[in-house]
Amino acid sequence: MQLWEFLWSTWIGKIVMTLLISMVPVLELRCAIPIATAAGLNFWAAIGIAVIGNLIPVPFIILFIKKIFALLRRMNPKFDGLVTRLEKRAEKKSATVQRYAFWGLFILVAIPLPGTGAWTGALVAAMLEMPLKKAFPAIALGVLGAAAIVSFVTYGAGSLIAGA
């Protein structure tokens, strides 16, 4: 059995696929939930696995991203441009978080649009040197909010269209 076939045709494969997709920056759960649905994964399983997968990288980003950025810059100066762009992106998003603290971080993560999400929220929290104890609850609540929005769009809007 090929890997692709395993991921799409077995229950464990669908769980692994959903978990991995939700951990990828930019894709996160906003892609994982619809893909899990298309693969035939149960509604609640898709949401739960996507939320868990989306939250797994958060503590590592908050705790280690500054050290990783410094290491990348030391290893190869060519990474400086990429790291600088990521830092500037986080800085741009940080104004709302600084102004509204917990709720600002929650809103940044909860709105499932490009440039938002758990990865961006964790990066902003790290750049603002927010402690993990303060940042993680806001990010987790934001991920749950994003999951609710994506689930409604994936499941609810489809039901509304099918019922019309």
C-alpha positions as a LaTeX table, in Angstrom:
\begin{tabular}{lrrr}
\hline
Residue & $x$ (\AA) & $y$ (\AA) & $z$ (\AA) \\
\hline
Met1 & 0.00 & 0.00 & 0.00 \\
Gln2 & 1.37 & 3.38 & $-1.01$ \\
Leu3 & 1.55 & 6.25 & 1.49 \\
Trp4 & $-1.01$ & 8.35 & $-0.38$ \\
Glu5 & $-3.45$ & 5.43 & $-0.48$ \\
Phe6 & $-2.87$ & 4.78 & 3.24 \\
Leu7 & $-3.59$ & 8.43 & 4.11 \\
Trp8 & $-6.86$ & 8.54 & 2.16 \\
Ser9 & $-8.24$ & 5.05 & 2.67 \\
Thr10 & $-7.61$ & 4.13 & 6.31 \\
Trp11 & $-9.01$ & 5.70 & 9.46 \\
Ile12 & $-5.54$ & 6.00 & 11.01 \\
Gly13 & $-4.21$ & 7.50 & 7.77 \\
Lys14 & $-6.94$ & 10.15 & 7.76 \\
Ile15 & $-6.11$ & 11.04 & 11.37 \\
Val16 & $-2.38$ & 11.31 & 10.59 \\
Met17 & $-3.08$ & 13.38 & 7.46 \\
Thr18 & $-5.37$ & 15.76 & 9.39 \\
Leu19 & $-2.87$ & 16.10 & 12.23 \\
Leu20 & 0.05 & 16.84 & 9.89 \\
Ile21 & $-1.84$ & 19.31 & 7.70 \\
Ser22 & $-3.03$ & 21.23 & 10.76 \\
Met23 & 0.59 & 21.58 & 11.93 \\
Val24 & 1.77 & 23.20 & 8.67 \\
Pro25 & 2.09 & 27.00 & 8.74 \\
Val26 & $-0.35$ & 28.82 & 6.44 \\
Leu27 & $-2.50$ & 25.66 & 6.01 \\
Glu28 & $-3.23$ & 24.99 & 9.68 \\
Leu29 & $-6.75$ & 23.89 & 10.59 \\
Arg30 & $-8.39$ & 26.12 & 7.99 \\
Cys31 & $-7.25$ & 23.53 & 5.42 \\
Ala32 & $-7.10$ & 20.44 & 7.65 \\
Ile33 & $-10.81$ & 20.42 & 8.53 \\
Pro34 & $-12.12$ & 20.63 & 4.93 \\
Ile35 & $-9.56$ & 18.06 & 3.74 \\
Ala36 & $-10.46$ & 15.69 & 6.59 \\
Thr37 & $-14.12$ & 16.11 & 5.63 \\
Ala38 & $-13.35$ & 15.36 & 2.00 \\
Ala39 & $-11.45$ & 12.26 & 3.12 \\
Gly40 & $-14.54$ & 11.09 & 5.03 \\
Leu41 & $-13.36$ & 11.63 & 8.60 \\
Asn42 & $-16.07$ & 12.03 & 11.25 \\
Phe43 & $-17.13$ & 15.65 & 12.01 \\
Trp44 & $-15.98$ & 15.70 & 15.66 \\
Ala45 & $-12.82$ & 13.70 & 14.98 \\
Ala46 & $-11.79$ & 16.09 & 12.19 \\
Ile47 & $-12.26$ & 19.13 & 14.41 \\
Gly48 & $-10.58$ & 17.63 & 17.48 \\
Ile49 & $-7.57$ & 16.29 & 15.59 \\
Ala50 & $-7.14$ & 19.55 & 13.66 \\
Val51 & $-7.24$ & 21.60 & 16.88 \\
Ile52 & $-4.69$ & 19.33 & 18.59 \\
Gly53 & $-2.42$ & 19.36 & 15.54 \\
Asn54 & $-2.67$ & 23.14 & 15.23 \\
Leu55 & $-1.67$ & 23.59 & 18.89 \\
Ile56 & 1.30 & 21.19 & 18.93 \\
Pro57 & 3.84 & 23.66 & 17.42 \\
Val58 & 2.73 & 26.65 & 19.53 \\
Pro59 & 4.83 & 26.08 & 22.69 \\
Phe60 & 7.91 & 25.31 & 20.61 \\
Ile61 & 7.49 & 28.50 & 18.56 \\
Ile62 & 6.98 & 30.67 & 21.64 \\
Leu63 & 9.93 & 29.16 & 23.50 \\
Phe64 & 12.47 & 28.64 & 20.72 \\
Ile65 & 11.78 & 30.79 & 17.64 \\
Lys66 & 14.12 & 33.62 & 18.62 \\
Lys67 & 16.95 & 31.13 & 19.17 \\
Ile68 & 16.13 & 29.42 & 15.85 \\
Phe69 & 16.16 & 32.78 & 14.05 \\
Ala70 & 19.55 & 33.65 & 15.59 \\
Leu71 & 20.91 & 30.21 & 14.61 \\
Leu72 & 19.66 & 30.58 & 11.03 \\
Arg73 & 21.32 & 33.98 & 10.72 \\
Arg74 & 24.62 & 32.58 & 12.06 \\
Met75 & 24.51 & 29.47 & 9.88 \\
Asn76 & 23.90 & 31.28 & 6.63 \\
Pro77 & 23.54 & 35.02 & 6.02 \\
Lys78 & 21.13 & 34.23 & 3.17 \\
Phe79 & 18.51 & 33.36 & 5.81 \\
Asp80 & 18.67 & 36.89 & 7.17 \\
Gly81 & 16.17 & 38.18 & 4.60 \\
Leu82 & 13.64 & 35.47 & 5.40 \\
Val83 & 14.03 & 35.90 & 9.15 \\
Thr84 & 13.73 & 39.69 & 8.84 \\
Arg85 & 10.52 & 39.33 & 6.78 \\
Leu86 & 9.02 & 37.01 & 9.39 \\
Glu87 & 10.00 & 39.37 & 12.20 \\
Lys88 & 8.50 & 42.37 & 10.36 \\
Arg89 & 5.31 & 40.43 & 9.70 \\
Ala90 & 5.03 & 39.63 & 13.40 \\
Glu91 & 5.80 & 43.25 & 14.28 \\
Lys92 & 3.00 & 44.45 & 11.99 \\
Lys93 & 0.51 & 42.15 & 13.70 \\
Ser94 & 1.77 & 42.95 & 17.19 \\
Ala95 & 0.09 & 46.37 & 17.56 \\
Thr96 & $-3.34$ & 44.83 & 18.19 \\
Val97 & $-1.87$ & 42.25 & 20.53 \\
Gln98 & $-0.02$ & 44.91 & 22.51 \\
Arg99 & $-3.12$ & 47.08 & 22.77 \\
Tyr100 & $-5.57$ & 44.34 & 23.77 \\
Ala101 & $-3.18$ & 41.72 & 25.24 \\
Phe102 & $-5.05$ & 38.40 & 25.72 \\
Trp103 & $-8.02$ & 39.36 & 23.52 \\
Gly104 & $-5.80$ & 40.82 & 20.82 \\
Leu105 & $-3.88$ & 37.56 & 20.55 \\
Phe106 & $-7.16$ & 35.62 & 20.61 \\
Ile107 & $-8.59$ & 37.69 & 17.72 \\
Leu108 & $-5.37$ & 37.38 & 15.69 \\
Val109 & $-5.55$ & 33.60 & 15.94 \\
Ala110 & $-9.34$ & 33.14 & 15.71 \\
Ile111 & $-9.88$ & 34.84 & 12.35 \\
Pro112 & $-9.14$ & 32.10 & 9.80 \\
Leu113 & $-7.59$ & 34.24 & 7.09 \\
Pro114 & $-4.12$ & 34.17 & 5.49 \\
Gly115 & $-1.60$ & 35.85 & 7.78 \\
Thr116 & $-3.43$ & 34.84 & 10.94 \\
Gly117 & $-3.58$ & 31.63 & 12.95 \\
Ala118 & $-1.68$ & 29.79 & 15.64 \\
Trp119 & 1.71 & 30.08 & 13.97 \\
Thr120 & 1.39 & 33.84 & 13.52 \\
Gly121 & $-0.02$ & 34.26 & 17.03 \\
Ala122 & 2.84 & 32.26 & 18.53 \\
Leu123 & 5.39 & 34.22 & 16.51 \\
Val124 & 3.89 & 37.53 & 17.69 \\
Ala125 & 3.83 & 36.28 & 21.29 \\
Ala126 & 7.49 & 35.26 & 21.02 \\
Met127 & 8.52 & 38.61 & 19.52 \\
Leu128 & 6.64 & 40.43 & 22.30 \\
Glu129 & 8.29 & 38.10 & 24.84 \\
Met130 & 4.94 & 37.03 & 26.24 \\
Pro131 & 5.32 & 34.15 & 28.68 \\
Leu132 & 3.99 & 30.80 & 27.49 \\
Lys133 & 1.57 & 30.75 & 30.47 \\
Lys134 & $-0.13$ & 33.91 & 29.18 \\
Ala135 & 0.14 & 33.35 & 25.43 \\
Phe136 & $-0.92$ & 29.70 & 25.15 \\
Pro137 & $-4.45$ & 30.09 & 26.60 \\
Ala138 & $-5.21$ & 33.00 & 24.24 \\
Ile139 & $-3.85$ & 31.07 & 21.26 \\
Ala140 & $-5.72$ & 27.88 & 22.25 \\
Leu141 & $-8.99$ & 29.80 & 22.60 \\
Gly142 & $-8.31$ & 31.45 & 19.24 \\
Val143 & $-7.70$ & 28.06 & 17.62 \\
Leu144 & $-11.05$ & 26.86 & 19.01 \\
Gly145 & $-12.72$ & 29.97 & 17.58 \\
Ala146 & $-11.11$ & 29.42 & 14.19 \\
Ala147 & $-12.18$ & 25.76 & 14.29 \\
Ala148 & $-15.78$ & 26.84 & 14.95 \\
Ile149 & $-15.72$ & 29.26 & 12.00 \\
Val150 & $-14.05$ & 26.80 & 9.61 \\
Ser151 & $-16.39$ & 24.01 & 10.74 \\
Phe152 & $-19.45$ & 26.16 & 10.09 \\
Val153 & $-18.15$ & 27.09 & 6.65 \\
Thr154 & $-17.22$ & 23.46 & 5.90 \\
Tyr155 & $-20.25$ & 21.70 & 7.37 \\
Gly156 & $-22.91$ & 24.34 & 8.00 \\
Ala157 & $-22.73$ & 26.25 & 4.75 \\
Gly158 & $-22.73$ & 22.97 & 2.83 \\
Ser159 & $-25.86$ & 21.88 & 4.70 \\
Leu160 & $-27.55$ & 25.20 & 4.01 \\
Ile161 & $-26.75$ & 24.96 & 0.30 \\
Ala162 & $-27.86$ & 21.31 & 0.11 \\
Gly163 & $-31.11$ & 22.18 & 1.91 \\
Ala164 & $-31.96$ & 25.04 & $-0.47$ \\
\hline
\end{tabular}
